[in-house]
Amino acid sequence: MNCIEEYEKYIAKIGDRKSLYRSVERTFKVKKALYPGSHIDISASLVIPNVTYIDNYKGTIQFFNHINEIKNYINLNKEYPEECSIDFFGLDYNANVQIKKVDMLISQFAGFVGQATKKHLKKGGILLCNDSHGDATLAYLDDDYDFIGVVESNNAIITNGLEKYFKFTKERQIDVSLVLSKMKGPRYKYQPYNYIFMLK
Ligand SMILES: C[S@@+](CC[C@H](N)C(=O)[O-])C[C@H]1O[C@@H](n2cnc3c(N)ncnc32)[C@H](O)[C@@H]1O
């Protein structure tokens, strides 16, 4: 199986995120993104011209060894006019990687990305995350971020009525120590597909 077949097989399993990334890119005019813990989800590069991926898993490193094939595929299928720019670091995303600040961080099922890589985000930049591992909850509780929207499963971005999120059916406080120790988002009454935060 070549790397593109591997990517297509992966996308068939996790679902195509291109529409999610496109929706956020169009709304917030994202040109440059960082995707720590990406594994081989390169769909962001189909809609965002400059994406840096970081992942320390052996299989991901092997995948990105085929960077020329990946770039060829993206250039043939991308939705923007310029050549794609794709970088990959086969490292722990907590490491001190030299990256120019980005317009958007992508955090999908890969731990506390919004915390660990906040330093790479421009002021006014976007954190797109889900709460699978509690990353959205940590951003919600983090004074450095403003909670500005959610993305529904049809990829529609909602920016009104946000006060109903991060609330439990029976009112109680969020136990952040539990989120940190279990690396799992709490079960809130409303659980959108993704959350959007803006760095202050
Ligand atoms: C469950 S997969 C999710 C992959 C992708 N984000 C997705 O949603 O399809 C988690 C990925 O995060 C990577 N990861 C987790 N912690 C990491 C860290 N500290 N540094 C780099 N990569 C990490 C793993 O190697 C793995 O590829």
The ligand as an ORCA input file, in Angstrom:
! r2SCAN-3c Opt
* xyz 0 1
  C      -5.661      9.026     18.229
  S      -4.460      9.649     17.145
  C      -5.361     10.949     16.368
  C      -4.768     11.329     15.048
  C      -5.453     12.474     14.312
  N      -5.371     13.696     15.076
  C      -6.884     12.153     14.015
  O      -7.768     12.691     14.685
  O      -7.139     11.410     13.071
  C      -3.359     10.517     18.209
  C      -2.060     10.909     17.554
  O      -1.417     11.853     18.390
  C      -0.057     11.557     18.446
  N       0.465     12.101     19.700
  C      -0.050     11.967     20.944
  N       0.707     12.609     21.843
  C       1.730     13.172     21.154
  C       2.837     13.976     21.526
  N       3.043     14.331     22.802
  N       3.680     14.391     20.559
  C       3.467     14.058     19.259
  N       2.432     13.293     18.844
  C       1.570     12.852     19.782
  C       0.023     10.048     18.374
  O       1.290      9.617     17.926
  C      -1.105      9.746     17.382
  O      -0.633      9.707     16.063
*
